[in-house]
Amino acid sequence: MSSASDVVDGCAVRVVDREKVALVTAAMPETDTVTDLAHVFGLLSDPGRLRIIVALLEGGEMCVCDIAAACGHSESGVSHALRLLRAHRVVRVRRAGRMAYYRLDDSHVRLLLDLALAHAGHRGEGS
């Protein structure tokens, strides 16, 4: 027996729009691209790593010590998180002697974060 919520979450009548499906299928990114994107979103799903990314969004280029202090994390924890973020091209590093300075990899990462923060800040629109 189906409930009213089943109809809201699914189609009451199953009809496939073949033209629309073909259009969407043609525009679908390659499997490797989707997998890479899922990894990036997975990295962003961790609150600790997200704090680090937001710190870099607000502070620009920062050393590990400053990031740790700003986020309230240990330096070793921040270093580990930065290693993961760097492997997935979310951040990049610049070395100056014994210091390592991190920043967001490119403007796409900044745009993604700005949009995500704007989305998180609005409530009830289009619900």
KETI-411112 format. One record per residue (C-alpha): residue number from 1; residue in one letter; x negated, y, z. Coordinates in steps of 0.02 Angstrom, whole numbers, padded with zeros to 5 digits. Example, Ala and Ser with C-alpha at 12.3 -4.5 7.8 and 13.67 -1.06 7.14 Angstrom:
+-----+------+--------+--------+--------+
! pos ! code !     c1 !     c2 !     c3 !
+-----+------+--------+--------+--------+
!   1 !    A ! -00615 ! -00225 !  00390 !
!   2 !    S ! -00684 ! -00053 !  00357 !
+-----+------+--------+--------+--------+
//
This chain:
+-----+------+--------+--------+--------+
! pos ! code !     c1 !     c2 !     c3 !
+-----+------+--------+--------+--------+
!   1 !    M !  00000 !  00000 !  00000 !
!   2 !    S ! -00074 !  00168 ! -00050 !
!   3 !    S ! -00064 !  00324 !  00054 !
!   4 !    A ! -00042 !  00506 !  00003 !
!   5 !    S ! -00230 !  00536 !  00028 !
!   6 !    D ! -00268 !  00403 ! -00105 !
!   7 !    V ! -00177 !  00510 ! -00234 !
!   8 !    V ! -00269 !  00667 ! -00180 !
!   9 !    D ! -00440 !  00582 ! -00193 !
!  10 !    G ! -00402 !  00486 ! -00353 !
!  11 !    C ! -00293 !  00489 ! -00506 !
!  12 !    A ! -00110 !  00441 ! -00489 !
!  13 !    V ! -00117 !  00388 ! -00672 !
!  14 !    R ! -00279 !  00323 ! -00747 !
!  15 !    V ! -00311 !  00408 ! -00914 !
!  16 !    V ! -00488 !  00436 ! -00980 !
!  17 !    D ! -00524 !  00591 ! -01084 !
!  18 !    R ! -00650 !  00511 ! -01204 !
!  19 !    E ! -00707 !  00676 ! -01279 !
!  20 !    K ! -00745 !  00753 ! -01110 !
!  21 !    V ! -00832 !  00594 ! -01052 !
!  22 !    A ! -00940 !  00593 ! -01210 !
!  23 !    L ! -00985 !  00777 ! -01185 !
!  24 !    V ! -01034 !  00749 ! -01003 !
!  25 !    T ! -01130 !  00590 ! -01044 !
!  26 !    A ! -01231 !  00681 ! -01178 !
!  27 !    A ! -01274 !  00820 ! -01055 !
!  28 !    M ! -01321 !  00700 ! -00914 !
!  29 !    P ! -01506 !  00713 ! -00866 !
!  30 !    E ! -01622 !  00564 ! -00888 !
!  31 !    T ! -01624 !  00436 ! -00746 !
!  32 !    D ! -01801 !  00488 ! -00693 !
!  33 !    T ! -01746 !  00670 ! -00680 !
!  34 !    V ! -01595 !  00625 ! -00574 !
!  35 !    T ! -01706 !  00516 ! -00463 !
!  36 !    D ! -01832 !  00658 ! -00440 !
!  37 !    L ! -01691 !  00779 ! -00398 !
!  38 !    A ! -01619 !  00657 ! -00271 !
!  39 !    H ! -01790 !  00649 ! -00188 !
!  40 !    V ! -01798 !  00838 ! -00177 !
!  41 !    F ! -01623 !  00847 ! -00101 !
!  42 !    G ! -01673 !  00707 !  00018 !
!  43 !    L ! -01820 !  00811 !  00074 !
!  44 !    L ! -01705 !  00959 !  00100 !
!  45 !    S ! -01584 !  00854 !  00202 !
!  46 !    D ! -01703 !  00845 !  00350 !
!  47 !    P ! -01676 !  00993 !  00470 !
!  48 !    G ! -01861 !  01002 !  00517 !
!  49 !    R ! -01920 !  01010 !  00337 !
!  50 !    L ! -01781 !  01132 !  00295 !
!  51 !    R ! -01840 !  01248 !  00435 !
!  52 !    I ! -02015 !  01243 !  00359 !
!  53 !    I ! -01946 !  01285 !  00188 !
!  54 !    V ! -01841 !  01428 !  00256 !
!  55 !    A ! -01994 !  01493 !  00350 !
!  56 !    L ! -02088 !  01498 !  00184 !
!  57 !    L ! -01939 !  01578 !  00099 !
!  58 !    E ! -01939 !  01718 !  00229 !
!  59 !    G ! -02125 !  01730 !  00267 !
!  60 !    G ! -02203 !  01698 !  00097 !
!  61 !    E ! -02374 !  01617 !  00106 !
!  62 !    M ! -02411 !  01551 !  00281 !
!  63 !    C ! -02539 !  01440 !  00366 !
!  64 !    V ! -02490 !  01280 !  00456 !
!  65 !    C ! -02516 !  01362 !  00627 !
!  66 !    D ! -02396 !  01504 !  00586 !
!  67 !    I ! -02266 !  01387 !  00511 !
!  68 !    A ! -02272 !  01275 !  00665 !
!  69 !    A ! -02253 !  01425 !  00781 !
!  70 !    A ! -02109 !  01497 !  00681 !
!  71 !    C ! -02016 !  01331 !  00673 !
!  72 !    G ! -02054 !  01269 !  00848 !
!  73 !    H ! -02136 !  01110 !  00784 !
!  74 !    S ! -02307 !  01032 !  00814 !
!  75 !    E ! -02443 !  01071 !  00689 !
!  76 !    S ! -02464 !  00886 !  00650 !
!  77 !    G ! -02277 !  00869 !  00617 !
!  78 !    V ! -02280 !  01021 !  00503 !
!  79 !    S ! -02434 !  00954 !  00412 !
!  80 !    H ! -02348 !  00789 !  00381 !
!  81 !    A ! -02190 !  00875 !  00317 !
!  82 !    L ! -02292 !  00990 !  00205 !
!  83 !    R ! -02382 !  00839 !  00132 !
!  84 !    L ! -02213 !  00765 !  00080 !
!  85 !    L ! -02150 !  00931 !  00014 !
!  86 !    R ! -02309 !  00958 ! -00086 !
!  87 !    A ! -02298 !  00783 ! -00162 !
!  88 !    H ! -02127 !  00828 ! -00231 !
!  89 !    R ! -02181 !  01000 ! -00292 !
!  90 !    V ! -02074 !  01096 ! -00167 !
!  91 !    V ! -02226 !  01187 ! -00093 !
!  92 !    R ! -02403 !  01220 ! -00151 !
!  93 !    V ! -02562 !  01247 ! -00052 !
!  94 !    R ! -02705 !  01371 ! -00068 !
!  95 !    R ! -02863 !  01336 !  00029 !
!  96 !    A ! -02975 !  01474 !  00096 !
!  97 !    G ! -03122 !  01400 !  00188 !
!  98 !    R ! -03052 !  01291 !  00326 !
!  99 !    M ! -02878 !  01368 !  00314 !
! 100 !    A ! -02733 !  01301 !  00211 !
! 101 !    Y ! -02597 !  01422 !  00159 !
! 102 !    Y ! -02431 !  01357 !  00095 !
! 103 !    R ! -02296 !  01439 ! -00009 !
! 104 !    L ! -02143 !  01384 ! -00105 !
! 105 !    D ! -02197 !  01305 ! -00268 !
! 106 !    D ! -02103 !  01418 ! -00387 !
! 107 !    S ! -01954 !  01532 ! -00411 !
! 108 !    H ! -01841 !  01383 ! -00444 !
! 109 !    V ! -01865 !  01322 ! -00266 !
! 110 !    R ! -01829 !  01497 ! -00201 !
! 111 !    L ! -01672 !  01508 ! -00308 !
! 112 !    L ! -01612 !  01337 ! -00250 !
! 113 !    L ! -01634 !  01388 ! -00067 !
! 114 !    D ! -01553 !  01558 ! -00091 !
! 115 !    L ! -01401 !  01475 ! -00171 !
! 116 !    A ! -01392 !  01340 ! -00037 !
! 117 !    L ! -01399 !  01470 !  00101 !
! 118 !    A ! -01265 !  01574 !  00016 !
! 119 !    H ! -01157 !  01420 ! -00004 !
! 120 !    A ! -01179 !  01372 !  00180 !
! 121 !    G ! -01133 !  01550 !  00231 !
! 122 !    H ! -00962 !  01558 !  00149 !
! 123 !    R ! -00811 !  01467 !  00218 !
! 124 !    G ! -00645 !  01416 !  00146 !
! 125 !    E ! -00665 !  01485 ! -00031 !
! 126 !    G ! -00590 !  01366 ! -00158 !
! 127 !    S ! -00545 !  01233 ! -00029 !
+-----+------+--------+--------+--------+
//
